């Protein structure tokens, strides 16, 4: 997945429309489908990756066909490479590399992806988990670690992205977390 330079997301209020536009998006451009599923509150989420032009083409196709079913959407050109493993939940932390814990919670899966990218670009943090909407009531969750200063900067950047969209729930920095908070990721 590291060859991808862009990520795109469409969050929809209709599951049926989600299936239809997912098919059209995949036919319109050479993109990889990262996530396509129903999410809490009866919504549908599509996350794709590929070159900037292919992702833009696929997202534009989806938006054109979705009409009023679009809740939120996003295209991030030149996405930070750490976003993909964190989204795929494949980041394993080394106990010696765990520092402060940053948590950003958003009202949508789309906005948390924008926030995670902003955090990774703004500070020397390890974004180790991006959880989009499943079993969260449609919310998004981003977890990061690093020095206290870097985590503070990363959380500020991620929160600012979500705040711009009016979708920030919380922004938390825990300077000296117990290692138990990282147990699932070590």
C-alpha positions in Angstrom: 0.0 0.0 0.0 2.9 2.4 0.4 3.0 3.2 -3.3 -0.2 5.1 -3.0 0.0 8.9 -2.9 -3.6 9.8 -2.2 -6.6 8.7 -0.2 -10.2 9.5 -0.8 -13.3 8.9 1.3 -17.0 9.2 0.8 -19.4 8.7 3.7 -23.1 8.2 2.7 -26.5 8.1 4.3 -27.6 5.3 2.0 -26.2 1.8 1.9 -27.8 1.0 -1.5 -26.3 4.2 -3.1 -23.0 3.3 -1.4 -22.9 0.0 -3.3 -23.8 1.6 -6.6 -21.3 4.4 -6.4 -18.5 2.1 -5.1 -18.9 0.1 -8.3 -18.8 3.2 -10.5 -15.8 4.6 -8.6 -13.8 1.4 -9.2 -14.7 1.4 -12.9 -13.8 5.1 -13.3 -10.2 5.0 -12.1 -7.4 2.7 -11.1 -7.8 2.8 -7.3 -7.5 0.3 -4.5 -10.5 -0.2 -2.3 -9.3 0.0 1.3 -12.7 0.0 3.1 -16.2 -0.4 1.8 -18.8 -1.3 4.4 -21.9 -0.4 6.3 -21.1 1.6 9.4 -23.1 2.6 12.5 -26.3 4.5 12.2 -27.1 2.9 8.8 -24.4 4.7 6.8 -22.0 3.4 4.2 -18.3 4.3 4.1 -15.9 4.0 1.1 -12.2 4.6 1.4 -9.9 4.3 -1.7 -6.2 4.9 -2.4 -4.2 5.4 -5.5 -2.5 8.2 -7.5 -3.8 11.7 -6.9 -5.5 11.9 -10.3 -7.1 8.5 -10.0 -8.4 9.2 -6.5 -9.8 12.5 -7.6 -11.5 10.9 -10.6 -13.0 8.2 -8.5 -14.2 10.6 -5.8 -15.7 13.0 -8.3 -17.5 10.1 -10.0 -18.9 9.0 -6.6 -20.0 12.5 -5.6 -21.7 13.1 -9.0 -23.8 9.9 -8.6 -24.5 10.1 -4.9 -26.6 13.3 -4.9 -28.0 14.1 -1.4 -26.7 10.9 0.1 -23.3 12.4 0.8 -22.7 13.1 4.4 -19.0 13.9 4.1 -16.2 13.4 1.7 -12.4 14.0 1.5 -9.5 13.7 -0.9 -6.0 14.0 0.6 -3.3 14.3 -2.1 0.2 13.3 -0.9 -1.1 11.6 2.2 1.4 10.8 4.9 2.6 7.2 4.4 1.9 6.3 8.0 -1.8 6.8 7.4 -2.1 3.5 5.5 -0.8 1.1 8.1 -2.7 2.8 10.9 -5.9 2.6 8.9 -5.2 -1.0 8.2 -4.6 -1.6 12.0 -1.2 -3.2 11.2 1.0 -0.9 13.4 2.8 -2.8 16.2 4.6 -0.6 18.7 7.9 -1.4 20.4 7.5 -0.9 24.2 10.6 1.3 24.2 9.1 3.7 21.6 5.9 4.4 23.5 5.7 7.9 24.9 2.8 10.3 25.4 -0.6 9.2 24.1 -2.7 11.4 21.9 -6.3 10.8 21.2 -8.5 12.6 18.7 -12.2 11.7 18.4 -14.4 13.0 15.6 -18.1 12.7 14.7 -17.2 11.0 11.4 -14.8 8.5 9.9 -14.0 10.9 7.1 -12.9 13.7 9.4 -10.6 11.5 11.4 -8.7 10.5 8.3 -8.1 14.2 7.5 -6.9 14.7 11.1 -4.6 11.7 11.2 -2.9 13.0 8.0 -2.5 16.4 9.5 -1.0 15.0 12.7 1.5 12.9 10.9 2.6 15.8 8.8 2.7 18.3 11.7 4.8 16.4 14.2 7.1 13.5 14.8 4.4 11.2 16.0 3.6 7.6 15.3 0.0 7.3 14.3 -0.8 3.8 15.3 -4.5 3.5 15.0 -7.1 5.1 12.8 -10.5 3.6 13.6 -13.3 4.7 11.2 -16.9 4.4 12.4 -17.4 0.7 13.1 -18.6 0.0 16.6 -18.2 3.7 17.4 -21.6 5.1 16.6 -20.2 6.4 13.3 -17.4 8.3 14.9 -13.7 8.3 14.1 -10.7 7.7 16.4 -7.0 8.5 15.9 -4.3 7.3 18.4 -0.7 8.5 18.3 2.4 8.4 20.4 5.7 10.3 20.7 7.3 12.9 22.9 4.8 15.1 24.8 5.6 18.1 22.7 5.2 16.2 19.4 2.0 14.5 20.6 0.6 17.9 21.6 1.4 19.3 18.2 0.0 16.3 16.4 -3.2 16.4 18.4 -3.6 20.2 17.8 -3.2 19.6 14.1 -5.6 16.7 13.9 -8.2 18.6 16.1 -7.9 21.7 13.9 -8.8 19.6 10.8 -11.9 18.1 12.5 -12.8 21.5 14.0 -12.7 23.1 10.5 -15.4 20.5 9.5 -17.4 21.1 12.7 -16.8 17.5 13.7 -14.4 17.4 16.7 -15.6 15.4 19.7 -12.4 15.5 21.8 -8.7 16.0 21.8 -6.7 14.4 24.6 -3.0 14.3 25.4 -1.9 11.9 28.2 1.8 12.8 29.0 2.7 9.7 31.0 0.2 7.0 30.2 0.4 3.6 31.8 1.8 0.9 29.4 -1.5 -0.9 29.8 -3.2 1.7 27.5 -0.9 0.4 24.7 -1.4 -3.3 25.4 -3.3 -4.0 22.2 -0.6 -2.5 20.1 2.7 -3.9 21.6 
